[in-house]
Amino acid sequence: MAFATRHVFIAGLGNLPYPATRHSVGQLVIDALAMRLGIRMQSDRGGFSGQGNVYIGETSVHVTLYKSKSLMNISGPSIVKAFRQTVPGNQPTSLIVLTDSLSHRPSTLSVKLGGSAEGHNGVKSIISAMGGEAGFYRFRLGIGRDQSSDAANYVLKPLSSFERRFWVEEGLDLVLKEVEKVAKKAG
């Protein structure tokens, strides 16, 4: 495999104590990416990370995967520290954040570059840790919203078996297609 000059850092938002919940779908996708790409995750002080040179589609990419050990709402400092230590040049457009989204239908992916946190405390924490820089990618993983229950309770409910399967199979394919697009721009 040729040396990859494109580098993307992919952080999955979630809460390690609550795996497989809607709020931790970003970390579920990180684990699925690690399996699919053959990247071994290792524990360090701030989180779990792994990296490697891989092909995503036709594109050679150096990928770093990261899950913070901090709770989502305060995970920004550990994510940004790992990003800055890993990605040459620290270009915000090399950062992809996988986050749950109440605003998007379940099992859908919406990609956004920059903008506000739209009320998502995990994204707010990253923007703050980046010194106000918001020019990174958000891969918003749709979890929908049950209008009959409180949002905080809803996001902490376990993903359904359909949702779990989707995000490690077809949804993962969608994520990889979008990662390839970002990697082509990063080169």
Backbone torsions as a table, in degrees:
resi	resn	phi	psi	omega
1	MET	NA	133.8	179.4
2	ALA	-69.8	153.6	177.6
3	PHE	-65.0	131.2	-178.7
4	ALA	-87.6	125.7	177.1
5	THR	-90.7	-22.7	178.5
6	ARG	-80.9	135.5	-179.3
7	HIS	-128.9	125.9	173.1
8	VAL	-124.3	142.0	179.0
9	PHE	-113.3	119.6	-176.4
10	ILE	-115.3	116.9	179.4
11	ALA	-109.2	131.1	177.0
12	GLY	-101.5	120.2	178.4
13	LEU	-80.1	146.5	179.0
14	GLY	168.2	-175.3	178.0
15	ASN	-125.0	111.6	-177.8
16	LEU	-52.8	-36.3	179.1
17	PRO	-68.2	-12.1	-178.1
18	TYR	-125.3	63.6	-178.8
19	PRO	-69.5	155.3	176.2
20	ALA	62.4	21.2	171.6
21	THR	-97.5	165.8	179.0
22	ARG	-59.8	-36.3	-178.8
23	HIS	-68.4	-22.8	-178.2
24	SER	-105.7	19.1	-178.3
25	VAL	-61.8	-30.7	177.7
26	GLY	-61.8	-39.7	178.5
27	GLN	-73.0	-33.2	174.7
28	LEU	-60.0	-43.5	-179.9
29	VAL	-67.6	-35.8	176.0
30	ILE	-59.8	-45.7	179.2
31	ASP	-62.0	-40.2	179.1
32	ALA	-67.3	-38.7	176.2
33	LEU	-62.7	-43.2	179.3
34	ALA	-59.2	-44.9	178.7
35	MET	-63.1	-49.2	-175.6
36	ARG	-64.5	-39.6	-175.5
37	LEU	-90.6	-5.4	-179.5
38	GLY	71.7	34.6	179.6
39	ILE	-102.3	126.0	-179.5
40	ARG	-87.1	125.7	179.4
41	MET	-89.0	139.3	178.8
42	GLN	-129.2	148.5	178.6
43	SER	-83.3	138.4	169.3
44	ASP	-135.0	-172.4	-173.8
45	ARG	-56.5	-45.4	-173.7
46	GLY	-93.3	-18.4	-176.0
47	GLY	-179.3	-157.5	176.8
48	PHE	-117.9	129.9	-179.1
49	SER	-141.6	159.8	175.3
50	GLY	-157.7	152.8	179.6
51	GLN	-149.4	160.2	178.0
52	GLY	-177.6	162.8	173.2
53	ASN	-89.0	122.1	-176.1
54	VAL	-137.7	164.9	169.1
55	TYR	-102.3	129.6	171.9
56	ILE	-116.8	109.0	-170.3
57	GLY	65.2	-123.9	179.3
58	GLU	-98.8	3.1	-170.4
59	THR	-104.8	126.9	176.0
60	SER	-81.4	125.7	-173.9
61	VAL	-138.0	140.6	167.6
62	HIS	-92.6	116.6	-175.6
63	VAL	-111.3	134.8	168.1
64	THR	-116.1	127.7	176.4
65	LEU	-106.7	142.8	-175.4
66	TYR	-148.3	136.9	171.0
67	LYS	-128.9	124.6	179.7
68	SER	-76.2	146.6	172.4
69	LYS	-81.8	-15.5	178.0
70	SER	-75.4	152.8	173.9
71	LEU	-60.9	149.5	-172.0
72	MET	-49.5	-46.7	-173.3
73	ASN	-66.6	-13.6	178.0
74	ILE	-126.9	23.8	-175.6
75	SER	-83.8	-11.8	-177.0
76	GLY	-51.9	-50.8	-178.3
77	PRO	-57.8	-42.3	-179.3
78	SER	-70.9	-37.1	178.8
79	ILE	-65.5	-47.8	-176.8
80	VAL	-67.7	-37.5	177.4
81	LYS	-61.5	-47.6	179.1
82	ALA	-63.7	-40.9	177.9
83	PHE	-59.6	-48.9	-177.2
84	ARG	-67.1	-30.6	178.7
85	GLN	-78.9	-16.3	-170.6
86	THR	-108.9	-39.7	-171.2
87	VAL	-97.3	118.7	177.6
88	PRO	-59.6	133.1	178.3
89	GLY	81.8	-16.4	176.9
90	ASN	51.0	36.0	178.1
91	GLN	-67.5	123.1	-178.9
92	PRO	-54.3	-30.3	-178.9
93	THR	-72.0	-3.8	173.4
94	SER	-90.8	-2.3	-179.1
95	LEU	-101.4	126.1	175.2
96	ILE	-118.6	127.3	178.5
97	VAL	-112.8	121.8	176.8
98	LEU	-92.2	117.6	-174.3
99	THR	-135.6	148.3	174.4
100	ASP	-69.8	151.7	178.3
101	SER	-139.5	114.9	174.9
102	LEU	-69.0	-23.1	-175.2
103	SER	-81.9	-7.1	-177.8
104	HIS	-117.0	142.6	180.0
105	ARG	-53.5	147.7	177.9
106	PRO	-55.0	143.3	175.8
107	SER	61.6	39.1	172.5
108	THR	-126.9	156.7	178.5
109	LEU	-122.1	131.4	175.8
110	SER	-127.7	128.2	-178.5
111	VAL	-106.3	135.0	-179.7
112	LYS	-138.8	137.4	174.0
113	LEU	-107.5	120.6	176.2
114	GLY	71.5	-168.1	-179.9
115	GLY	94.4	-170.1	-177.3
116	SER	-81.4	171.1	178.6
117	ALA	-77.4	-10.6	-179.8
118	GLU	51.8	38.7	176.5
119	GLY	82.2	-1.5	-178.8
120	HIS	-83.6	114.1	-174.7
121	ASN	-64.7	-32.3	176.7
122	GLY	-64.5	-42.6	177.9
123	VAL	-68.4	-39.5	176.1
124	LYS	-57.2	-42.5	-179.2
125	SER	-63.0	-39.0	179.0
126	ILE	-69.0	-45.0	178.8
127	ILE	-59.1	-43.1	178.3
128	SER	-61.4	-46.2	-179.5
129	ALA	-66.5	-24.5	177.4
130	MET	-85.2	8.9	179.4
131	GLY	71.8	29.0	179.7
132	GLY	93.2	-8.0	178.5
133	GLU	-70.8	123.0	-177.2
134	ALA	-117.1	11.3	-173.4
135	GLY	-83.3	41.3	176.6
136	PHE	-111.3	166.4	-178.8
137	TYR	-83.8	139.0	171.4
138	ARG	-115.5	120.0	172.1
139	PHE	-98.4	103.0	-174.5
140	ARG	-89.5	112.2	-177.2
141	LEU	-91.4	111.1	-173.6
142	GLY	-65.2	127.0	174.5
143	ILE	-119.4	-4.1	-179.9
144	GLY	66.7	-165.1	179.7
145	ARG	-155.5	132.2	174.4
146	ASP	-90.0	107.1	-175.6
147	GLN	-65.2	-17.0	-177.3
148	SER	-85.2	-5.9	-180.0
149	SER	-128.8	160.5	177.6
150	ASP	-62.7	137.9	-178.0
151	ALA	-57.1	-41.4	-178.8
152	ALA	-62.2	-41.3	177.6
153	ASN	-69.1	-39.9	-178.1
154	TYR	-61.2	-45.9	-176.2
155	VAL	-69.5	-21.6	-179.8
156	LEU	-90.2	0.4	175.4
157	LYS	-76.4	148.9	178.4
158	PRO	-62.5	146.3	171.6
159	LEU	-62.3	145.2	174.8
160	SER	-69.2	164.2	178.0
161	SER	-61.4	-35.6	176.4
162	PHE	-62.5	-47.6	-178.7
163	GLU	-61.8	-44.4	178.8
164	ARG	-60.1	-47.7	180.0
165	ARG	-62.3	-43.6	-179.4
166	PHE	-56.5	-48.6	-173.7
167	TRP	-74.1	-13.9	175.2
168	VAL	-103.0	-3.2	178.7
169	GLU	-123.8	-97.6	-176.2
170	GLU	-60.7	-41.6	179.0
171	GLY	-63.1	-36.3	177.8
172	LEU	-65.9	-37.6	175.7
173	ASP	-60.6	-42.5	177.7
174	LEU	-61.9	-44.2	179.2
175	VAL	-60.2	-45.9	-178.9
176	LEU	-62.9	-38.2	177.0
177	LYS	-61.3	-41.1	179.7
178	GLU	-72.5	-36.0	175.6
179	VAL	-61.3	-41.6	178.5
180	GLU	-60.0	-41.9	177.8
181	LYS	-60.8	-43.8	178.7
182	VAL	-63.7	-43.1	-178.3
183	ALA	-62.8	-38.1	178.2
184	LYS	-63.3	-36.5	178.6
185	LYS	-74.0	-31.8	-177.7
186	ALA	-71.1	-22.1	-177.2
187	GLY	-76.9	NA	NA
